[in-house]
Every structure is written in C-alpha cells, then in structure tokens.
Amino acid sequence: MKRLPLFLLSFLLFPVTSTAHGPTPQKAKESVTINASVEAVWDMIKQFDAIASWHPDVKASSGDGKNVSDGTRTIILQNDGQLVESLDYYSDKDHEYNYRLKTENVTAFPVSSYTTNLQVIAGSDAKTSVVTLKSRFYRGDTGNTPIEKMNDAAAVETMNTFFKNGLVGLKNKLEK
C-alpha cells in the first residue's frame, strides 16, 4: 500500500481556509412622519434632480430632468464632493423611486456603491405622511483591511446621517 506524502495528507485532514474576506452589504433605514398630505410631500420630492431644494447636506443638484429609469442627477455635497446617481424605478402612482450611485467619490462620501429606495405613504390620517429612505450599500474601501474612515461603521454612520438630515430638512420645509 502506498503512503501519501505527509504534506498532502495534511491538506486532506486540515484544509486551508482563508480568513480574509471582502465587504458585506450594509443597510440603513430612516423614516419621518410629516404633517402634510402625501400629495404635498410627493410634490416636494418627486423631481429626482431637485434634491437640493429640501436636503440640507446637498449644496446643489442638477440632472437631465427625467423621472424615468436611467434619469440622472449630480449632487454637490456641502463638503464640495460630487456624486452622480441614476434612477432605476419611478412611480408617481406609488409615490416612490429607487436610485443607485453611478459615480462614487469615497473621499467625500465613504460608500463605494449603494441602491436607495424613497417612498411616501399615508400616515395615521389624511393630514400626515410617512417618508422612508432605505438603502443597501458597501463601505468606501472594499479591501480586506479598510482604514477607519472608510470601514463598515463609517459607511453606516454616513448613510444614516445623510438620511436623517434629509428627512429633517424635508419635514422642516413642509411644516413651515
């Protein structure tokens, strides 16, 4: 009977496993109740490229004016960072749209990619609305050992803060 060489036997008995791994998807979700009808809220946010009119973290926004799949917008953040986003889904009927990061800028916004859903639904009565932003995303540094300002925690904090600030800005604008 032939014997297996010791190094080959060790691979069979103790397979090599890797401890390195890439990033895992992260999630963020924020909602706010606004004292305004669904139609009033939707009128404020339905124009995809006009986010600067209600989001305090956005200094300027522009786009192609299309509220259809592949419509695009460019946003300039308060830190002068620029992001380009594109629409995947848009529904006036459902008061909802989905969009994704098209061109990243991890130094300005430490997230390498994201998809986001924005939806407005009726609140507990016809005079209130609930706006929800939810997203799935990856950290800015997708390597195995990201620096602190580009790790999962930084990405989650950035996305949650961006959502919270936007929803507070929208609420303040509509409840004046």
N, C-alpha and C positions, 0 to 999 in steps of 0.2 A: 504494500500500500504506500502510495506516495504521500509525503507530508507537504503541506503548504508552507511556504516561507513565512516566518514569524511576522514580517511587516504586512503581508497580505491577510494573514489570519487576524491581525489587529484591526484592519479595516472592516472585516466582516463582523467581528464581535463588537467593535466600538466605532460605529460610523461617524465620520466627520460631520459636525453640524456647524453652521455658521451663526455667530451671534450678531452679525451686522445685518441691518435691515434699513430699508428706505422709510420715508414718511408714511404715516397713516392718515386717512382723511379725518379732518376735524369738522365740528359743526357749531353753528351759532344760531340762536333764535331769540328774537325780541318782539314784543307786541306792546301796543299802547291803545287805550281807549280815548277817543276824541269826541268831544261834544259838538258833532256836526254829522250831517247825513252822509250816507255812503256816496251819494252823487257829488256832494260838495268836496269831500275828501278826494274822490277819484278825479274830479276836475283839476285839483291842485297837482296831483302826481302822475296823471296819465301820460303827459308828454315826456317820453323817455329822456330826451336830451335837455330837459329843463330842471334837472335836479338841483342846480344852484339856487333856484328860486325858493327852496324850502330847507335845504340841508346846510347847516352852519359850518360843516367841515369842508364844504366844496366852495372854493373861491369863484370858479367859473365852470360853465359846461356848454358844450356845443355838440352838434351832431348833424345827421342828414335829415332830421325831421320825420323820419319814417317810424311809425309804430307798428312794424311788421317784422317777421323773422328776418334776421340779418340787418335790421336797423342798427346804427351805431351811435355812440356818444363818446366824447372825450371829456374827462373831468380833470380839472386842476384843483388839487387839494390846497388847503391853507398853507401847507409846507412847501408849496410850489411843485410838488410831484404831480406827474401826469399819468393817468390810467385811461386805457381805451377798453370799452365794453361793447358787447353786441347782444341784441335781443334774440332769444330762442323761441319765445312764445309770447303772444299778446292777446288779451281778450277784454274788450270793452264790456261785454255781457257779464263776464265773471269778475270784473274789476281786479284783474291780475296780470302780471307779466313775470317772465323768467329771463334772466340775462346771465352772461358769463364774462369773465375777464378775457379780453382778446390780446392786449399788450400789457405785460406786467412791468412793475417798477418796484422791486423789492426794497430798495433803499428808502422809498417814500411810504410804502405800504407793504409790510413784511409778509406777504402772502403770494405764493407763486402761481396759483390758479384758484378760481372759485366759480361756482354757479350759485345764483341767488334767486329766490322767489319773493315777490312782493304781492300781497293780496289785501283787499279791503272787504270786510264783511259787516253786516249789520250788527250793532251792539244789542243790548237788552231791550232797547226801544228804537223807534224810527229816528230819534234825535241823536243817537250815538253810533259810532263806527269803531271797529277794531281793525287796526292796521298791523300786519305781521310781516316781518322780514326774517327769512331763514336762509341759511347758506351751508354749503359743503365746500371745503377748501383744503389746501395744503400749505404748510409753512413756507416761508421765504427761501430757506436753504434746504433743499431736498436731499442733501448728502446725509451720511450716517452720523456725523457729529456736528450738528449745526451750532453756530455761535448763539449766545443767549438772546440777542435781539432779533434773531431770525428762526427761533425754535417754535415748537408747537404752542407753548404758552404765550409767546409774543403774538403769534398769528391769531389765536383765540381772543386775546385781550384786544387786539386791534380791530378785529371784525365786530366783536360785541360793542365796543366803544363807538365805532362808526355807526352801527345800527341804532344804539341808544340815542346818540346825539342827533341823528337824522329824525328819529321819531319824536323826540322832544321839540326839535325845530319845526316839524310839521304841525304838531299839536299847538305850539305857541302861535304859529302863523294863522291857523284856522280858528283858534279860540279868542282872538283879539277882540 
